[in-house]
Amino acid sequence: MKDRSTLYGHLACFSAYAIFGINIIVCKDLTSGHLISPIAIFTLRSIGAGLMFWILSLFMPNEKVERKDFVKIFAAAFLGYFVTQLTFLVAIPDVTPMHCSIISSMSPIYTMFIAAYVLKEPLTWKKAGGVLMSLCGIMFLIFTNSNDSGVSESKLSGIFLMFLNSLSFSLYLGIFKPVIAKYSVVTFMKWIFLFSALMSLPLSFKEVVSLSWTQIPTAQMWELAFLIVFATFVSYFLIPFGQKRIRPTLVSMYSYIQPIIATVISIILRMDIVTWQKILAALLVFAGVFVVSRSRKAT
């Protein structure tokens, strides 16, 4: 039974990060149109997915949240969704899908070090070497950030925001597993999205209520629907489902699915190109993460 539960956890995380890989391409196209601002997109996602979770909760047993846990859930909403999604939406117009994917792959390293503090995992020279190797890959990516083929390249501001995006989601994975495991996925996520919507509405209310839906092309309306239904509701249902069944570091390791999917799609759509610098940077990042993942675990 435990093996089956673990398998379900792996399948959930694989599916969620596969959706996140497609999400990189969809968000890149949607935000490049500049018809809807990143904060407005974030608010629409929070409200849309939040309503789905609240409606779904009506068909499930009533589960009360302890008063002391609301503070933890609010903090989880801030780190795991508000900061993570907003930095991603602001950064994505200024980074190529390949750069975005490479930087996102640093998440397992952040998660492992956070778990070292929270779960007392041992820190070793192997882990330090792996972190240094991945950092060299990212720095190489930044300093060779040039292009001769007409494909737009990443800005340093976008790269920095993607760093912040990856770090904030790693903090969410590493810190909030106890409260996530305490409640059902639907109960936890309905409060996460309610708090997220309340955080963003003061910043986006005027734009959201005055948004001219008729000026948005049909293709981008479908992209927005994908973000709300699949990249938000479905994926954020699957992530805590997986968190209940496998360790935080293993959850974050599934971020490797993102570069494969996002890079293949972006190259097919000619949104990005393959260069030897990007391949070398990716190899350094992945090699560093592999070294860290193979280091000694706590007994």
N, C-alpha and C positions, 0 to 999 in steps of 0.2 A: 504493500500500500504506500509506503514511504517512497519507494522507487518510482511508482506511478505519479505521485505528487511532485517529485523532483522533475520528472520528465515533462509534466504539464508546465512547470515553472520555466524550464528551458524553452519549450515551444512558445510560451507567451512572450518571453523576452526576445526570442528570435523574430517573431511576427511584429512586435512593437518597433524594433530597430530597423526592420525592413521597411516599415511604413515611414519611419524617420528618414531613411535614405531617399525615398521618393519625395518626402516633404521638403528636402533641401531644394530640389529642382522646382517644385510647385511654388514655394515661397520666393525663390529667385525670380521667377517669371511674374508672379503677382505683385511683388513690391517694386519691380522695375517699371511697372506701368504708372506708378505714383498717383493712382486714382484713389487709393485708400491708404492712409498713413499707418505705420507699424502699430501705434498705440490703438488705433481704431480696429485694426485686424485682431489685435490681442483681445480687446473688449468683446468683439463679436464672437470670438472663439470661446471665451470664458462664459458668456451668457448662453450661447448655443449648446455647448457641451454640458454646462451646469444644469440647464433645463432638462436635458436628456437623463442625467443622473438623478435629479430630483423626481422626475416622472417614473423612472425605473424603481426608485425606492418605495413608491406607493404600492408596488406589487410584491414587496419583500417584507419579512418580519420587521417590526419596528425596533430599532436599535438606538438606545440613548448614549450620547457622548458625555463622559464625565467632564464637569466644569473645568477642572485643572488641565484637561487635554486640549481645550480650545486654543490656548496660547501656543501649544506645540503645533497644532494643525495650522494655525495662522502663520507661524514661522515656516512650516513646511510649504505652505502655499506661496509665501514670499520667495523662498529659495528655489523650490522645485518647479514653480510655474511662472510667477511674475518676473523675476530676474532672468530666469533661463529663457523664457519665450520672448521677452521684450528685447533682450540683447541679441538674440538670434534674428528677430525680424528687422531690427535696426541695422545689424551687420550684414545681412545676406545680400543687399544690393551692392555692397562694396567688397565682397570676396567671391572668388570663383568657386563653383561647387567642389572642385578637387581640393583647393586650399581649405575650405570649410570642413571637408571630410577628414583631412589629415590632422587638423587641429583638434577636431572632436575626438579623435582616437587617443588623445592624452587622458581622457576621462578615467580609464581604469587605474592609471597611476595615482591621480588625485584621490580616487576612492580608496585605494589600498592604504595610502598614508593617513587618510581620515579614519579608516578602520583601525589602523595601528594605534591611534589615539583613543578611539572609542572602545574598540574590542581588544586592545592590548596586543595586537599583532607585532611580532619582533621586527625591528628595523635592522637590515644587514647591509654589508658592503655591496652585495649583489643588487639590492634594491637601489642603493645610491648610484651604482654604475648604470643601471637601467634608466633611471631618471635623467642622468647626465647625457646618455646616448640619445634619448628622445628629445631632450632640450636642444642638443646640437642639431638634430633634424629640423626642428622648428626654426631655430636661428638661421640655419642654412636656407630654409624656405624664404625667410624674410629678406635676407641680404642678397638673394639671387632673384628677387621679385621683378624681373624684367620680361619683356615680351616683344617679339618681332613678327608675329603672325596675325595681328589684328584682333586677337581675342582679348577682351578687357581683363586686366590683372587686378589683384587685390590691393586695397589700401591698408596702411598700417592701422588706422582706426578700426577698420573692420576686423583685422586679425586680432587686435586687442580685445574687442568685444566678444569674439568667438572664444578667446581664452577665458574670459569672465563667464561666458555661457557654460562652457565645459566644467569650470570649477564650481559654479553654483549648483549645477545638477549633481555633481559628485558629492557635494556637501549634503544635499538632500538624500542621496542614496545611502551615505555612510552614517548619518546622524539619526534619521527618523524611522529606521526600521522597527524599533519597539512599538511606536504608536501606530504604524501602519499595520503591524501584525495583530494589534489589539482589536481592530474593528474590521468589518467587512469592506471589500473594495468599494462598493456603492456608497456606503455611509461615509467613508473617508473622502472619496472624491467629490461627493456632492458639496461637502463643506469646503474642500480645497477650491473648487471653482466659484463658490459663492464669495469667499474671501478675495479671490483673485479679481472677480468682477468689481467688488467694492473698492479695491485698490486702484483699478484703472479708470473707473467711471469719472472721477473728478478731473482726470486729464483728457478724457476723450468724449465726454457727454455731448458737448456742443457739436462736434463733428459727426458723431454717430446719429444724432437726431436729425441733422440736416443733410445727411448723405443722399446723393442723387443716384438711386439705384438704376435708373434708366440709362445713365451714361456709362455704366459698367458693361463691357462686352460679355457676351454669353460664355465665352471660354473662361474668362476670369471669374465669373459667377460659379462655374463648375469647380474651379480651383479653390475658391473660398469654401464651397460646400465640402470638398475633400478635406480641407484643413479642419473644419469644424467636426465632421463626422468621423473621419478615419484618423487624421493626425492628432486629434485632440481627444474625442470621446473614446474611440476604440483603443488607441495606443496608451492613453492614460488609465484605461481600465486594465490593460494587460501588464503594465509595468508593476503596479502594486500587487497584482495577482502573482507575478513572478517573484517579487521581493519576499512574499510570504514563504516561498518554497526553496529558494536558493540564496547563497550568500551575496552581500552587496557587490563585492569585487567581481563575482561571476556575472551579475546583472550588467555591470558596466562593461564587461568584456564583450558583450554583444554589440557594442558600438562599432566593432570592426565590420559589421554588416553594412553600415552606412557608407563607408568609402567605396566598397565594391559596387553597390547599387547606384549611388549618386554619380560616381565617376563614369560608369558604363553609359548611363542615360545621358549625362552631360556631353560626352564625346559623340554619341549618336546624334544628339540634337545640335552639335557644334557650338555648345555653350562653353566648352573648355577644350584644351589640347593636352597631349602627353609630351612632356619634355624630360630629358635625363635628370635635370635638377629636381623636378617634382618626384620622379621615381626614387632617386637617392634619398630625398627628404622623407618620403613615405617609408622606405626600407629602414632608415635610422629610427623613426618613431616606432614602427611596429617591432623592430628588434629590441628596442629599449623596453617596451611594454611586455614583450615575451620574457625578457630576463627578469623583470619585476614579478611577473605572474608565476615564474618558476622558483622564486626564492622561498626561504623557509617560512612555514606557517606556524601559528601558535598551536601548542599541543591541545 
